[in-house]
Amino acid sequence: MDRLVMYRNAIKRLLSEYHLGGVATYESQLIFYEVRDHYLWLDLDWDGSRRIYHPIMHFDIKDGRIWIQENMTDHDPAEDLSALGVERLDIVLGLHPPFKRPYTDYGVA
């Protein structure tokens, strides 16, 4: 299987599993945009007059690597992606500043 297809499938699988196991207080959406390789789980709704628009988890695929852009859960998507066969160096913790990334077990970009 092509690496890009495998990475897309791994992200969609994880997001779907995490989403099913979550507690839905608000409307919750999974967005898979394969044309530009953006993958998002977000909550949106209204709480009285206050708008709820909250990204829970966000992945991108850039230059052949999976970027974890946001994770507001207790899950460890980097470890879970690695367990699904994604190369550790192809996982970038984009939610961490660039100066911290060399100290992780994952890719640096």
HUSULVEN-V535558 format. One record per run of one state. SS is the DSSP state (hx for helix, st for strand, lp for the rest). FROM is the first residue (numbers start at 1). LEN is the number of residues. Records with the same first field share a line. If there is no record, write none. Layout:
SS = FROM-LEN / FROM-LEN
This chain:
lp = 1-2 / 22-5 / 34-4 / 48-2 / 63-2 / 72-5 / 84-4 / 93-5 / 102-5 / 108-2
hx = 3-19 / 77-7 / 88-3 / 98-4
st = 27-7 / 38-10 / 50-13 / 65-7 / 91-2 / 107-1
